[in-house]
Amino acid sequence: MTQFSEFLLIGKIIICGNTEFITKITSESIGFMIDNFETMTTMMNAMAPKDKWFADWIVQYWSSFIVYAPVIGLFLARMGKG
């Protein structure tokens, strides 16, 4: 039942929303990420030397978040449902 409602929501957004903008921004952002992958993943933020997010927030944390976020989300959804 939940998958059906998700597809309905996506369909409503595509039909009633600004479909042209959605498709343009999706293709543009995917292309930008592919073109600038090396630059974006090796950014050292030289203009703000006190900002050390790149040293603290390593790729290991990114990958852990990407892997565990859906699992934790499903767990919380089941806990909320009862």
Rosetta constraint file for C-alpha pairs under 8 A:
AtomPair CA 1 CA 5 HARMONIC 6.43 0.50
AtomPair CA 2 CA 6 HARMONIC 6.19 0.50
AtomPair CA 3 CA 7 HARMONIC 6.25 0.50
AtomPair CA 4 CA 8 HARMONIC 6.25 0.50
AtomPair CA 5 CA 9 HARMONIC 6.17 0.50
AtomPair CA 6 CA 10 HARMONIC 6.21 0.50
AtomPair CA 7 CA 11 HARMONIC 5.99 0.50
AtomPair CA 8 CA 12 HARMONIC 6.04 0.50
AtomPair CA 9 CA 13 HARMONIC 6.19 0.50
AtomPair CA 10 CA 14 HARMONIC 6.19 0.50
AtomPair CA 11 CA 15 HARMONIC 6.01 0.50
AtomPair CA 12 CA 16 HARMONIC 5.61 0.50
AtomPair CA 12 CA 17 HARMONIC 7.35 0.50
AtomPair CA 13 CA 17 HARMONIC 4.83 0.50
AtomPair CA 13 CA 18 HARMONIC 7.96 0.50
AtomPair CA 13 CA 19 HARMONIC 7.94 0.50
AtomPair CA 14 CA 18 HARMONIC 7.17 0.50
AtomPair CA 14 CA 19 HARMONIC 5.48 0.50
AtomPair CA 15 CA 19 HARMONIC 7.03 0.50
AtomPair CA 18 CA 22 HARMONIC 6.31 0.50
AtomPair CA 19 CA 23 HARMONIC 6.16 0.50
AtomPair CA 20 CA 24 HARMONIC 6.12 0.50
AtomPair CA 21 CA 25 HARMONIC 5.96 0.50
AtomPair CA 22 CA 26 HARMONIC 6.05 0.50
AtomPair CA 23 CA 27 HARMONIC 6.16 0.50
AtomPair CA 24 CA 28 HARMONIC 5.96 0.50
AtomPair CA 25 CA 29 HARMONIC 5.92 0.50
AtomPair CA 26 CA 30 HARMONIC 6.20 0.50
AtomPair CA 27 CA 31 HARMONIC 6.07 0.50
AtomPair CA 28 CA 32 HARMONIC 6.02 0.50
AtomPair CA 29 CA 33 HARMONIC 6.11 0.50
AtomPair CA 30 CA 34 HARMONIC 6.23 0.50
AtomPair CA 31 CA 35 HARMONIC 6.03 0.50
AtomPair CA 32 CA 36 HARMONIC 5.94 0.50
AtomPair CA 33 CA 37 HARMONIC 5.39 0.50
AtomPair CA 33 CA 40 HARMONIC 7.94 0.50
AtomPair CA 36 CA 40 HARMONIC 5.95 0.50
AtomPair CA 37 CA 41 HARMONIC 6.08 0.50
AtomPair CA 38 CA 42 HARMONIC 6.07 0.50
AtomPair CA 39 CA 43 HARMONIC 5.97 0.50
AtomPair CA 43 CA 54 HARMONIC 7.75 0.50
AtomPair CA 44 CA 54 HARMONIC 6.55 0.50
AtomPair CA 45 CA 49 HARMONIC 6.95 0.50
AtomPair CA 45 CA 51 HARMONIC 7.33 0.50
AtomPair CA 52 CA 56 HARMONIC 6.55 0.50
AtomPair CA 53 CA 57 HARMONIC 5.60 0.50
AtomPair CA 54 CA 58 HARMONIC 6.32 0.50
AtomPair CA 57 CA 61 HARMONIC 6.30 0.50
AtomPair CA 57 CA 62 HARMONIC 7.44 0.50
AtomPair CA 58 CA 62 HARMONIC 6.74 0.50
AtomPair CA 59 CA 63 HARMONIC 6.08 0.50
AtomPair CA 60 CA 64 HARMONIC 6.09 0.50
AtomPair CA 61 CA 65 HARMONIC 6.05 0.50
AtomPair CA 62 CA 66 HARMONIC 6.21 0.50
AtomPair CA 63 CA 67 HARMONIC 6.09 0.50
AtomPair CA 64 CA 68 HARMONIC 5.93 0.50
AtomPair CA 65 CA 69 HARMONIC 5.49 0.50
AtomPair CA 66 CA 70 HARMONIC 7.58 0.50
AtomPair CA 67 CA 71 HARMONIC 7.56 0.50
AtomPair CA 68 CA 72 HARMONIC 6.06 0.50
AtomPair CA 69 CA 73 HARMONIC 5.98 0.50
AtomPair CA 70 CA 74 HARMONIC 6.09 0.50
AtomPair CA 71 CA 75 HARMONIC 6.20 0.50
AtomPair CA 72 CA 76 HARMONIC 6.10 0.50
AtomPair CA 73 CA 77 HARMONIC 6.07 0.50
AtomPair CA 74 CA 78 HARMONIC 6.19 0.50
AtomPair CA 75 CA 79 HARMONIC 6.18 0.50
AtomPair CA 76 CA 80 HARMONIC 6.02 0.50
AtomPair CA 77 CA 81 HARMONIC 6.15 0.50
AtomPair CA 78 CA 82 HARMONIC 6.24 0.50
